[in-house]
Amino acid sequence: MKSPVSILLAAALLLVAGCGPKNSTGKISAPVPVLVAVAVAKDMPVMIDPPPVGHVLPIQSVTIRPQIGGIIASVNFREGQEVKKSDLLFSIDPRPAQAQLARDQAQLENAQIQFVREQKLFADKLISQDEFDTSKAARDTLLATVQSDKLNLDYCAIRAPMDGRTGGLQFHEGNVVKSPDDVLLTINQIHPIYAAFAVAEKYLPEIQKQMRGRTLLVAASFEKLEGAPPAGELSFVDNAVDTTTGTILLKAVFPNTDGKLWPGQFVQLALQLDELTKAVVVPAEAVQAGQNGQFVFVVKTDKTVEQRSIKTSVTVNGETAITTGVQAGETVVTDGQLRLAPGTAVSFKSE
């Protein structure tokens, strides 16, 4: 025969067990292990989603061609080198230009002497107006020829028209180049640099609205990016929507002082349209879709879950802003939702 104490203890254990959660068969079920996160209040950027893909363009790209033909006497830079405006790039053998200048200067001196003589004769009315005009025209023609020769001599030194980075060298020292057909080099300006991209036309009204009051920020990212994404500003909105794609072309300018962006590179552009202040934010994986719309499972103080209908705003970097349905500080389930129903007991697991 059992003692009264044993009977009371067994009854208490049965009572406690009977209060546990039960499954559909009426049997007690173990808590469902889930991952959870706490909803927080934070400022949330409003971005264009998904981030558009764009390509990087130089601010300026200049093709260097000779303005006078001849033999390349020297190349004064390395391929891929950064150059400054007015840096000497090429020297073309100046001797033919110097010889031409010397010959024309001698002819000019003779024409000037002849003109002074004709001027005196004309003043004494010993020659006609036509003879005087012919002498003056000959002198002026040679004066212009000498000026052209000096310019051609200057063209023997080919200098950088802007700051930028040099590309591949097409002609080397000793090559004969012809003006203006031969392309010697291309220089791209990459500090600053552009990124061109297209967005759906539905974003255009909001972009125009936001640009009237402030500068829109753009961040660029790409595969294997190290460090913070390059930050820039929206600088250009095209004047027409592309009717074939329903998109509009935009350009952002980046200082690119660290040279992370390169002409021709493809990048993802994160364009920030606005910012939500103190928005309630949860991990995006907490948001589920059902027949009646979006919902989350909220963990109550007794470690059972409640299915809560919600409305969302934006999702950025794996976080979703919730406008109604969840308060900051509440705990939501982020993994394990398939095994949950309203009232299900849960336990928290690690990653």
PyMOL commands that set and color helices and strands:
alter all, ss='L'
color gray80, all
select helices_A, chain A and resi 4-18+95-123+129-154+201-213+284-286+337-339
alter helices_A, ss='H'
color red, helices_A
select strands_A, chain A and resi 32-38+40-47+53-58+61-64+70-75+82-83+88-92+157-159+164-166+176-177+185-188+193-200+217-221+231-237+247-254+266-283+288-290+293-299+305-309+311-316+319-324+331-335+346-348
alter strands_A, ss='S'
color yellow, strands_A
deselect
rebuild
show_as cartoon
